Every structure is written in structure tokens, then in C-alpha cells.
Amino acid sequence: MSTPTYSPGLEGVVAGETAICTVEGGLSYRGYGVGDLSEHCSFDEVAYLLLHGELPTAAQLQQFHTRVAAARRLPPPLKHLLGELPKWTTPLDALRTAVSTLGHFDQDAADNSHDANLRKAERLLAQIPVVIADHYRASKGLPEVPARQDLSHAANFLYMLRGTEATATEVKAMDVSLILYAEHEFNASTFAARVIVSTLSDLHSGITGAIGALKGPLHGGANEKVMDILFATGGPENAEAWTRAALARKERIMGFGHRVYKAGDVRAGILKTYARAAAPAAGAEKWEETADIMERVMAAEKNMYPNLDWPAGRLYHAMKLEIPLYTPIFAMSRITGWAAHVIEQLDNNRLIRPRALYKGPAARAVKAISDRG
Ligand code: ACO
């Protein structure tokens, strides 16, 4: 057997083929640039594109919306469970548990055919925002707000969370963030989902694992750390000194750097406009100024640029959303990319089973337990 090549963290390794997304030549989903999509499409259209392969016609979008909106409800035992989780359960952990639980109630759970997977994916797309909103309101002792059938994915989520309709500007900003979060090739959570279903497991298991992978601060969890970091600086006056001191302590500034984008993340530039526009109404201009200063220091000192989480954390803060909701919002979008990858994997499956480079002890014989001193 030839010696396998090894790249720590699988950096630069091509681990599979996909027709869903590429980062080559700028990020695009099924051939459409993310800038073009965020300017001209709703998140719901992009969700359809990722799941079904093409942008929808008006009639297809209407039918898709009808199917998804009709599935915006949870089985009563799950509602009960969400209200009974320990009070310290984070919204993302509750979501992970909920997706696993939803598998028990889905009539297609064990069917790995293409059509069944699409049906399950559409249902999870509908159910995830309901889980996040219901758990959030239950954790605050607030009554649940039933889903609205007439609203888009973003608008319905904000409505269920707050109990009042969001403005068109808020819905557009949320929509753009969801479009940008929807898909990103073989990132850690998507790859985790593909590994799971490559054993011929099932979609709910793959998505449950993906949520677990998303949670960490090196991946989706970073958007929840962004505001903590900005608050820790104290504001623009101290931002440069704080950043330099943090770098001197070899700390990571969450929201900066990327395994693939070393010269900047196009998504961050697109969403920055929305974070900036949302700031004045929320009295958050000071955090935009702080962010600018930190960006300059990070570029000069580390040649490192913001990723999507950097403006997303600020946008959600300006929309007065609580920080522990930020990674669940990422999941409420990325469900589309995860599901598209699960479907692609299962449509043309080969078990994902790489090798490891052994670094342990040389071969040795087992000693009797009395001789092991
Ligand atoms: N702040 C400060 N230093 C950093 C940062 C950062 N955000 N990111 C990397 N570095 C430094 C590392 O400390 C390391 O320095 P060293 O060589 O002196 O030890 C060097 O840059 C290389 O770091 P790696 O971790 O090897 O680079 P990798 O390609 O694995 O990093 C990652 C990618 C994990 C995203 C990293 O940049 C990071 O931790 N960023 C912060 C977390 C974050 O924002 N994650 C969101 C990812 S995008 C998304 O999920 C939408």
C-alpha cells in the first residue's frame, strides 16, 4: 500500500465532487454569484435553487412557499420537550435536540430516495425557525406566536420571535444574511453531514451532526463571539490598543480569517452594507466604528480579513436580536446547503472513509497485567 499524503485539517484536500457551490472565481451557488443572488433574489428563491437545482418560476416559488408554510408547525411532544429543557440549554443545543427529535415524527425518516429527502428537507426548512422561535419564547416565559403562512422564511421567523411584523428593511437585511449563509461547499458542518449520510444513515441524522459541528467558535459559533469581542474593546477609543494587546496574547479575533479565503470573504463585504445601514436606528454606530478600526489593525498586523460572521453578528445586534440566537439563525439558512449536500451524497454515494497517519507506539506485545508496573 502506498503511503497516504497528509494535510493537517485536510487543508487544500479535494474530498469530493459537487454541483452545488464553488468558491473558485468568487462564491457561487449552482453557477449564480452570491452578489447577484443577494441583490435580485429572496432567500426563499435561493433555498429553492439549492434544493431543486434551478431558480424557481413564479408558479414554482408559489407552490414551494405553500408547501413550506404548511409545514411550519411542530409535533406537540416536541413543543412540550422544548418547554422542559433545562433553563441553561442554549438555543443551538435545543435546535440540535429538536432536529434529532423531528426525525422520529417524519413519515419519510428512513427513506433515502431523492424525492423523500427533498420532502424532508423542505419540512426541516419550515420547522427550524419554529423551533428557534418557540424555544426562545418558552425560555423567556412568553406565550408562543403561531407561524404565519403568508410570510417569507425571514419575515415569519422575525414575526414568531417578536410577535410583531418586521419592517421591509429588516426583512431584506435578514434575507441577505440568510442568502450569504446558505451554502459554502465542504465547510466543516456540511462535510460532517456528508460523512454521516455516506454510511447510508439518514437526513435527520446528518443535519443533527451538522448542527453539532456548526456550534464551535471556529465555525458558526463565531458570529455569537463577534459582539462579545466588540463589547470587550469598550468602543472606538480603545479598539486599536485592545486589538493589538489581544494579538500579542495570541488570541483569535472571532470573525476574522478563513481556511479558504486568505484575501477576504466576498460575503463580508456584501453584508457590511446592511450592518452599517441598520446601525443608526439601533444606536450602534459606535460598534461599526470599532469594527472599522479592528479591520484596519487586523489587515496591517496579520494580513487577515473579516469573514461573514463579522458583519452578521453586528447586523443581528442592530436588529436587537439576542446573541445566543445568531448561530441558530445561521442554521436556519444553512439547512438548505446541508440538505442539498446530503441529497447529492445519497444520490451518488460512496462511503467517506479516509486514512490516518499513524504516530503511535511501534508494534509491541501485551504483558500480563501483573507485569505492567
Ligand atoms: N485572529 C487572530 N489570529 C488568527 C485568526 C484570528 N481570527 N485566525 C487565524 N489566526 C492565526 C492563528 O493563530 C495562526 O497563527 P500562528 O501561525 O502564529 O499559530 C495562523 O493565523 C493560522 O491559523 P490557522 O488556525 O492554522 O488557520 P486556519 O486556516 O485553520 O483558520 C479559521 C481558519 C479557523 C477560520 C481561523 O481563521 C479562525 O479561528 N478564525 C476565527 C473564527 C472564525 O471567525 N470562524 C468563522 C469561520 S467562517 C464561517 O463559519 C462563516
Boltz pocket constraint, residues with backbone or C-beta under 6 A from the ligand:
constraints:
  - pocket:
      binder: B
      contacts: [[A, 9], [A, 217], [A, 218], [A, 219], [A, 220], [A, 222], [A, 250], [A, 251], [A, 252], [A, 253], [A, 254], [A, 255], [A, 256], [A, 257], [A, 258], [A, 259], [A, 260], [A, 302], [A, 304], [A, 307], [A, 308], [A, 309]]
      max_distance: 6.0
